[in-house]
Amino acid sequence: MMEVGSWLWKISYMLHVISNAAFFGISLVFTFADEKILKEEVVKKYLKISSIFVFFTGATGILLLSILSMNGMDDLTNNPVGQSALFMILGYTIVLFVFSLALIYKGGEARIYKKLFGIMFFSYLFVYLVRVYLTT
């Protein structure tokens, strides 16, 4: 049974890291993009692609958190790995909220898209910096 849990952890963690990196990269590109690339039809296409990565990030994050907290929720608040996981939940919540705003925005102004992607990029960046600080 332990082999299945280990296998599940590794696969989930790989998918989680890949989907995070893909979304982080897309948000990086659109944060520092030129006005030409920030057209509404281009941004909407990438938002649809990004929604796949945001979904996998959330789904695998929930699975990883449930495996991590099998011994109880006290473990998450008492050790640096658990604290970084809780911090990642906060960052994911912010990104999910701003991502939803970007999905429903119909104005098409490049500067608004740039600000929305900037919020997502810098919140992810801040979460990863804190995560590295807590776990090393």
Secondary structure, 3 states (H helix, E strand, C coil): CHHHHHHHHHHHHHHHHHHHHHHHHHHHHHHCCCCCCCCHHHHHHHHHHHHHHHHHHHHHHHHHHHHHCCCCCHHHHHCHHHHHHHHHHHHHHHHHHHHHHHHHCCCCCHHHHHHHHHHHHHHHHHHHHHHHHHHC
